[in-house]
Amino acid sequence: MGKFREEGDAMKLLVINPGSTSTKISLYENRQVVFEENIFHDAPELLKFAHVNDQMAFRQGLILRLLEKYTIKPEEIDVFVGRGGSAYTQHEGVTVVDELLYQDTVDAVGGSDHPAKLGVMLAYELGRIYGRPAYTLDPTNVDELSDLARLTGIKGVYRNAQFHVLNQKAVARKHAKSLGRRYEDCNFIVAHIDGGITVNAHKNGRMIDGNVGAGGDGPYTPTRIGSVPILPLMDYIDAHSTDDVRKMCSRAGGFVSMFGTADGNAIHRMVEKGDRKAILVWQGMIYQIGKMVGEMAAVLHGKVDGILLTGGYMRFQDVIDGIRDMCAWIADISVYPGEMEQDALAAAVFEALEGKRTIHHYTGRPVWQGFEGIDL
């Protein structure tokens, strides 16, 4: 481990947040943002890489060039923090990124291969190179599902936890605070809408159900196929391959399949110009999001303290209006544009280092161990 900061020195913390269409990088010094950049990647740029892991050098290069742009030497950074996912399921909270978590993330032992995993991998690698600690918070594989949400109609096949946990929980906590309440005492439906889309039922501080966004479940998105009936999907696989479909679940489906791009701004311009195909596809996405919100309202038995819309697509007023038109009868709808992920990652790790939060260690075992005493 290299020399850590001297007592009283400012602490520099680098937050690394890779997504399916972006890389977000932020540098904090004693909780103040020094810089924050969000770099968009269109699908063809990332599809050059056969596997998500193959993007490591590309994304690490982006980070090092940004640090150089802001005249920050990587060895000056005290802590590396990365968004995560793809290991075995985890509990919420701050977790040390150690060799076990790193390797299980590389190997995607949790069954999903979403680009969020690169946050953990990059934080670990940079920490190893420069002798610094690495942490993650609320990765995509936090598992709080109810048993009923896990079941499918195939014995031994279960729905897994794979959501935008980090941003959803940050937004839900902020909204609960605005109501003068605790997140743990509220029921919310939170929809994260961007390159990927997940819609979840939050019951008393736990994400008990939602669509497996990068697993062929829920609304289609700029990069994902969403839910597709099994029989036509099998016909598609017969004419293509399982690898093609796996890629379309997280990187090459949705807008990419239909238009060859994941650029929402470009597609929306087509909508504004009256392109019939673009209008149909855009409205279909909104329709499927609204339908998913309705499903989560049923999960919460109609006891919903608020519907919270968040993510990059909140820049499109017609997305907000379309969901309001379908779902405003369920509960009040509040909009949180963009994401709170960078600040959430930084604030939680600062608190953990100050002894105000528990720091967890990855166990290498799934949170859920099966239905106790039941052969399913």
Salt bridges, closest charged atoms under 4 A:
GLU6 OE2 - LYS3 NZ 3.36
GLU29 OE1 - LYS12 NZ 3.52
GLU37 OE2 - LYS69 NZ 2.66
GLU45 OE1 - HIS41 ND1 3.41
GLU92 OE1 - LYS169 NZ 3.12
GLU92 OE1 - ARG173 NH2 3.46
ASP113 OD2 - HIS51 NE2 2.90
ASP113 OD1 - LYS117 NZ 2.70
GLU125 OE1 - ARG128 NH2 2.73
ASP143 OD2 - ARG150 NH1 2.97
GLU144 OE1 - LYS169 NZ 3.13
ASP147 OD1 - ARG150 NE 3.63
GLU184 OE2 - ARG173 NH1 3.12
GLU184 OE1 - ARG182 NH2 3.76
ASP185 OD2 - ARG182 NH1 3.16
ASP209 OD1 - ARG159 NH1 3.32
ASP217 OD2 - ARG159 NH2 3.06
GLU272 OE2 - HIS268 ND1 3.42
ASP305 OD1 - ARG181 NH1 3.41
ASP318 OD2 - HIS268 NE2 2.97
GLU339 OE1 - LYS24 NZ 3.05
GLU339 OE2 - HIS192 NE2 3.59
GLU351 OE1 - ARG357 NE 3.02
GLU354 OE1 - ARG31 NH2 2.80
GLU354 OE1 - LYS356 NZ 3.37
ASP375 OD2 - LYS155 NZ 3.07
